[in-house]
Protein backbone atom coordinates (compact mmCIF):
# COMPACT_ATOMS: atom_id res chain seq x y z
CA UNK A 1 0.00 0.00 0.00
CA UNK A 2 2.64 2.54 1.04
CA UNK A 3 4.60 1.86 -2.16
CA UNK A 4 1.69 3.28 -4.20
CA UNK A 5 0.15 5.87 -1.86
CA UNK A 6 1.33 8.70 0.32
CA UNK A 7 1.22 7.63 3.94
CA UNK A 8 0.55 10.13 6.73
CA UNK A 9 0.36 8.74 10.26
CA UNK A 10 -1.44 10.10 13.31
CA UNK A 11 -0.99 9.05 16.91
CA UNK A 12 -2.66 9.55 20.22
CA UNK A 13 -0.35 7.98 22.77
CA UNK A 14 2.82 10.08 23.08
CA UNK A 15 1.53 11.93 26.14
CA UNK A 16 3.19 15.18 25.02
CA UNK A 17 1.67 17.13 27.91
CA UNK A 18 2.28 14.55 30.60
CA UNK A 19 4.87 14.45 33.36
CA UNK A 20 5.99 10.85 32.84
CA UNK A 21 9.16 10.41 30.80
CA UNK A 22 8.65 9.99 27.07
CA UNK A 23 8.46 6.33 26.05
CA UNK A 24 11.73 6.10 24.11
CA UNK A 25 11.20 2.41 23.33
CA UNK A 26 7.86 3.22 21.68
CA UNK A 27 9.43 6.16 19.82
CA UNK A 28 12.15 3.87 18.44
CA UNK A 29 9.50 1.43 17.22
CA UNK A 30 7.48 4.30 15.74
CA UNK A 31 10.53 5.65 13.93
CA UNK A 32 11.19 2.20 12.47
CA UNK A 33 7.59 1.95 11.28
CA UNK A 34 7.63 5.43 9.72
CA UNK A 35 10.97 4.74 7.99
CA UNK A 36 9.99 1.25 6.82
CA UNK A 37 6.78 2.50 5.23
CA UNK A 38 8.13 5.80 3.91
CA UNK A 39 5.61 7.86 5.86
CA UNK A 40 5.55 11.45 4.62
CA UNK A 41 4.34 12.85 7.93
CA UNK A 42 3.41 12.14 11.52
CA UNK A 43 1.04 14.05 13.79
CA UNK A 44 0.15 13.67 17.45
CA UNK A 45 -2.40 15.17 19.83
CA UNK A 46 -1.24 18.03 22.03
CA UNK A 47 -2.61 16.53 25.22
CA UNK A 48 -1.76 14.35 28.13
CA UNK A 49 -3.11 10.84 28.10
CA UNK A 50 -1.06 8.86 30.60
CA UNK A 51 -0.19 8.95 34.26
CA UNK A 52 1.30 5.72 35.57
CA UNK A 53 -0.51 3.99 32.71
CA UNK A 54 -2.62 4.92 29.71
CA UNK A 55 -5.71 7.02 30.60
CA UNK A 56 -7.47 6.38 27.26
CA UNK A 57 -8.56 9.98 26.95
CA UNK A 58 -7.05 13.11 25.42
CA UNK A 59 -6.93 15.58 28.27
CA UNK A 60 -6.21 19.27 27.62
CA UNK A 61 -3.06 20.99 28.76
CA UNK A 62 -3.36 24.21 30.78
CA UNK A 63 -2.69 27.27 28.62
CA UNK A 64 0.30 28.56 30.62
CA UNK A 65 3.84 29.70 29.79
CA UNK A 66 5.19 26.82 31.89
CA UNK A 67 3.16 24.33 29.82
CA UNK A 68 4.48 25.92 26.59
CA UNK A 69 8.07 25.27 27.69
CA UNK A 70 7.24 21.76 28.92
CA UNK A 71 5.47 20.53 25.77
CA UNK A 72 7.82 22.33 23.38
CA UNK A 73 10.81 20.54 24.94
CA UNK A 74 9.01 17.19 24.68
CA UNK A 75 8.02 17.84 21.06
CA UNK A 76 11.61 18.75 20.20
CA UNK A 77 12.81 15.52 21.84
CA UNK A 78 10.26 13.49 19.87
CA UNK A 79 11.37 15.18 16.64
CA UNK A 80 15.01 14.40 17.47
CA UNK A 81 14.26 10.72 18.11
CA UNK A 82 12.02 10.37 15.05
CA UNK A 83 14.46 12.41 12.94
CA UNK A 84 11.58 14.30 11.37
CA UNK A 85 9.41 17.33 12.02
CA UNK A 86 5.97 16.40 13.35
CA UNK A 87 2.63 18.16 13.50
CA UNK A 88 0.62 18.59 16.67
CA UNK A 89 -3.17 18.57 16.81
CA UNK A 90 -5.14 20.72 19.20
CA UNK A 91 -7.65 18.85 21.36
CA UNK A 92 -11.25 19.61 22.18
CA UNK A 93 -11.88 20.91 25.67
CA UNK A 94 -14.86 22.22 27.59
CA UNK A 95 -13.16 24.57 30.02
CA UNK A 96 -9.68 25.93 30.55
CA UNK A 97 -9.20 26.53 34.28
CA UNK A 98 -6.07 28.44 35.22
CA UNK A 99 -5.45 29.62 31.67
CA UNK A 100 -2.89 32.40 31.43
CA UNK A 101 -3.02 32.46 27.63
CA UNK A 102 -5.73 32.13 25.02
CA UNK A 103 -5.75 28.87 23.06
CA UNK A 104 -4.42 30.73 20.02
CA UNK A 105 -1.56 32.32 21.98
CA UNK A 106 -0.72 28.97 23.59
CA UNK A 107 -0.68 27.05 20.29
CA UNK A 108 1.32 29.78 18.54
CA UNK A 109 3.92 29.77 21.32
CA UNK A 110 4.26 25.98 21.22
CA UNK A 111 4.57 25.94 17.41
CA UNK A 112 7.26 28.59 17.47
CA UNK A 113 9.26 27.18 20.39
CA UNK A 114 9.09 23.54 19.24
CA UNK A 115 9.44 24.30 15.51
CA UNK A 116 6.65 21.90 14.62
CA UNK A 117 3.62 22.03 12.36
CA UNK A 118 -0.11 22.18 13.24
CA UNK A 119 -2.89 19.76 12.35
CA UNK A 120 -5.94 21.85 13.12
CA UNK A 121 -8.98 20.06 14.53
CA UNK A 122 -12.01 22.27 14.00
CA UNK A 123 -14.57 20.81 16.38
C-alpha positions as CSV (number, residue, x, y, z in Angstrom):
1,X,0.0,0.0,0.0
2,X,2.6,2.5,1.0
3,X,4.6,1.9,-2.2
4,X,1.7,3.3,-4.2
5,X,0.1,5.9,-1.9
6,X,1.3,8.7,0.3
7,X,1.2,7.6,3.9
8,X,0.5,10.1,6.7
9,X,0.4,8.7,10.3
10,X,-1.4,10.1,13.3
11,X,-1.0,9.0,16.9
12,X,-2.7,9.5,20.2
13,X,-0.4,8.0,22.8
14,X,2.8,10.1,23.1
15,X,1.5,11.9,26.1
16,X,3.2,15.2,25.0
17,X,1.7,17.1,27.9
18,X,2.3,14.5,30.6
19,X,4.9,14.5,33.4
20,X,6.0,10.9,32.8
21,X,9.2,10.4,30.8
22,X,8.7,10.0,27.1
23,X,8.5,6.3,26.1
24,X,11.7,6.1,24.1
25,X,11.2,2.4,23.3
26,X,7.9,3.2,21.7
27,X,9.4,6.2,19.8
28,X,12.1,3.9,18.4
29,X,9.5,1.4,17.2
30,X,7.5,4.3,15.7
31,X,10.5,5.6,13.9
32,X,11.2,2.2,12.5
33,X,7.6,2.0,11.3
34,X,7.6,5.4,9.7
35,X,11.0,4.7,8.0
36,X,10.0,1.3,6.8
37,X,6.8,2.5,5.2
38,X,8.1,5.8,3.9
39,X,5.6,7.9,5.9
40,X,5.5,11.4,4.6
41,X,4.3,12.8,7.9
42,X,3.4,12.1,11.5
43,X,1.0,14.0,13.8
44,X,0.1,13.7,17.4
45,X,-2.4,15.2,19.8
46,X,-1.2,18.0,22.0
47,X,-2.6,16.5,25.2
48,X,-1.8,14.3,28.1
49,X,-3.1,10.8,28.1
50,X,-1.1,8.9,30.6
51,X,-0.2,8.9,34.3
52,X,1.3,5.7,35.6
53,X,-0.5,4.0,32.7
54,X,-2.6,4.9,29.7
55,X,-5.7,7.0,30.6
56,X,-7.5,6.4,27.3
57,X,-8.6,10.0,27.0
58,X,-7.0,13.1,25.4
59,X,-6.9,15.6,28.3
60,X,-6.2,19.3,27.6
61,X,-3.1,21.0,28.8
62,X,-3.4,24.2,30.8
63,X,-2.7,27.3,28.6
64,X,0.3,28.6,30.6
65,X,3.8,29.7,29.8
66,X,5.2,26.8,31.9
67,X,3.2,24.3,29.8
68,X,4.5,25.9,26.6
69,X,8.1,25.3,27.7
70,X,7.2,21.8,28.9
71,X,5.5,20.5,25.8
72,X,7.8,22.3,23.4
73,X,10.8,20.5,24.9
74,X,9.0,17.2,24.7
75,X,8.0,17.8,21.1
76,X,11.6,18.7,20.2
77,X,12.8,15.5,21.8
78,X,10.3,13.5,19.9
79,X,11.4,15.2,16.6
80,X,15.0,14.4,17.5
81,X,14.3,10.7,18.1
82,X,12.0,10.4,15.0
83,X,14.5,12.4,12.9
84,X,11.6,14.3,11.4
85,X,9.4,17.3,12.0
86,X,6.0,16.4,13.4
87,X,2.6,18.2,13.5
88,X,0.6,18.6,16.7
89,X,-3.2,18.6,16.8
90,X,-5.1,20.7,19.2
91,X,-7.6,18.8,21.4
92,X,-11.3,19.6,22.2
93,X,-11.9,20.9,25.7
94,X,-14.9,22.2,27.6
95,X,-13.2,24.6,30.0
96,X,-9.7,25.9,30.6
97,X,-9.2,26.5,34.3
98,X,-6.1,28.4,35.2
99,X,-5.4,29.6,31.7
100,X,-2.9,32.4,31.4
101,X,-3.0,32.5,27.6
102,X,-5.7,32.1,25.0
103,X,-5.8,28.9,23.1
104,X,-4.4,30.7,20.0
105,X,-1.6,32.3,22.0
106,X,-0.7,29.0,23.6
107,X,-0.7,27.1,20.3
108,X,1.3,29.8,18.5
109,X,3.9,29.8,21.3
110,X,4.3,26.0,21.2
111,X,4.6,25.9,17.4
112,X,7.3,28.6,17.5
113,X,9.3,27.2,20.4
114,X,9.1,23.5,19.2
115,X,9.4,24.3,15.5
116,X,6.6,21.9,14.6
117,X,3.6,22.0,12.4
118,X,-0.1,22.2,13.2
119,X,-2.9,19.8,12.4
120,X,-5.9,21.9,13.1
121,X,-9.0,20.1,14.5
122,X,-12.0,22.3,14.0
123,X,-14.6,20.8,16.4
